[in-house]
Amino acid sequence: METAALASSSTAEVEAGRRADADAAPPRMTTVSKHYFGGASSDRDHDLRVDIVENIEEDYGMFVWPCSVILAEYMWQQRSRFIGSKVVELGAGTSLPGLVAAKVGADVTLTDIAHNTEVLNNIRQVCRLNNVNCSVLGLTWGEWDEPIFDLHPDVILGADVLYDSAKFDDLFATVTFLLENSPGAVFITTYHNRSGHHLIEFSMVKWGLKCIKLLDGFSFLPSSKAASLQGNIQLVEIALAKQKPNCPSAD
Ligand SMILES: C[S@@+](CC[C@H](N)C(=O)[O-])C[C@H]1O[C@@H](n2cnc3c(N)ncnc32)[C@H](O)[C@@H]1O
């Protein structure tokens, strides 16, 4: 069903996919959006194209949020940093930044809330669509299921994951755990700066983190992309305030 919708979709086209139980359920509005990087970032002039399956009627994690467009562009512009690095994207949703990381040569794990199989299946679908071999993992912030202990990322990504202050502690608990598990790692995130970022700053201090770079998200965005986005979006790179000393070896 979805394959058929994919084959004929383009940026502006909307395909009404059908559920298996089409008699009972309304049609699902599935689109495939195309995202261009390099050159003029247009359909005619680009170095990289990433296709994303979106569903505008569904979950938060089923469409591409502006923060994701900005973080993906940053990954593209900074791509030499990420070649060969281990990248974990949290709250990946449609996964645009992580897919760009995979395309430029990173070893990528895409994660989203563990119980949301629809979002996780969509992540697997966009990986196939873009011919990238990423790991896909259910990872709920603030929960310690076994696979998280095997993650040792150099880079943690999160686009629009700081939208609900009630979830900040869970998110920062996971981020801090991953940073401590991977000395030298950095968390790169984009967020809407709705009321100043003092609450985020407060959480960073509370969790022993520091800001190492803060950018206006529009400062590096090509004008072709900026024209279609709104808001005050910031990009911040975050690291442990104090790196933990290495554990002494057993022998
Ligand atoms: C606003 S959406 C952003 C999606 C995507 N990063 C983007 O920018 O297009 C927030 C994402 O965080 C995920 N999320 C929300 N709460 C979560 C939690 N407690 N643990 C893990 N992921 C969560 C949602 O499923 C969703 O994909």
The ligand as an SDF file (V2000), in Angstrom:
LIG
                    3D

 27 29  0  0  0  0  0  0  0  0999 V2000
    8.1080   17.6250   17.7720 C   0  0  0  0  0  0  0  0  0  0  0  0
    8.4930   15.9960   17.3080 S   0  0  0  0  0  0  0  0  0  0  0  0
   10.0550   16.1950   16.4610 C   0  0  0  0  0  0  0  0  0  0  0  0
   10.2890   15.0960   15.4790 C   0  0  0  0  0  0  0  0  0  0  0  0
   11.5450   15.2730   14.6160 C   0  0  0  0  0  0  0  0  0  0  0  0
   12.7460   15.2720   15.4340 N   0  0  0  0  0  0  0  0  0  0  0  0
   11.4610   16.5570   13.8120 C   0  0  0  0  0  0  0  0  0  0  0  0
   11.9980   17.5830   14.2440 O   0  0  0  0  0  0  0  0  0  0  0  0
   10.8480   16.5340   12.7390 O   0  0  0  0  0  0  0  0  0  0  0  0
    9.0370   15.2710   18.8660 C   0  0  0  0  0  0  0  0  0  0  0  0
    9.5350   13.8370   18.7300 C   0  0  0  0  0  0  0  0  0  0  0  0
    9.9390   13.3720   20.0310 O   0  0  0  0  0  0  0  0  0  0  0  0
    9.3920   12.0810   20.2510 C   0  0  0  0  0  0  0  0  0  0  0  0
    9.1860   11.9130   21.6960 N   0  0  0  0  0  0  0  0  0  0  0  0
    8.2970   12.5660   22.4900 C   0  0  0  0  0  0  0  0  0  0  0  0
    8.3880   12.1550   23.7600 N   0  0  0  0  0  0  0  0  0  0  0  0
    9.3730   11.2220   23.7870 C   0  0  0  0  0  0  0  0  0  0  0  0
    9.9390   10.4250   24.8160 C   0  0  0  0  0  0  0  0  0  0  0  0
    9.4920   10.5180   26.0740 N   0  0  0  0  0  0  0  0  0  0  0  0
   10.9250    9.5670   24.4910 N   0  0  0  0  0  0  0  0  0  0  0  0
   11.3690    9.4790   23.2240 C   0  0  0  0  0  0  0  0  0  0  0  0
   10.8790   10.2150   22.1870 N   0  0  0  0  0  0  0  0  0  0  0  0
    9.8810   11.0650   22.4700 C   0  0  0  0  0  0  0  0  0  0  0  0
    8.0910   12.0900   19.4770 C   0  0  0  0  0  0  0  0  0  0  0  0
    7.6370   10.7760   19.1740 O   0  0  0  0  0  0  0  0  0  0  0  0
    8.4840   12.8870   18.2420 C   0  0  0  0  0  0  0  0  0  0  0  0
    9.0300   12.0770   17.2360 O   0  0  0  0  0  0  0  0  0  0  0  0
  1  2  1  0
  2  3  1  0
  2 10  1  0
  3  4  1  0
  4  5  1  0
  5  6  1  0
  5  7  1  0
  7  8  2  0
  7  9  1  0
 10 11  1  0
 11 12  1  0
 11 26  1  0
 12 13  1  0
 13 14  1  0
 13 24  1  0
 14 15  1  0
 14 23  1  0
 15 16  2  0
 16 17  1  0
 17 18  1  0
 17 23  2  0
 18 19  1  0
 18 20  2  0
 20 21  1  0
 21 22  2  0
 22 23  1  0
 24 25  1  0
 24 26  1  0
 26 27  1  0
M  CHG  2   2   1   9  -1
M  END
$$$$
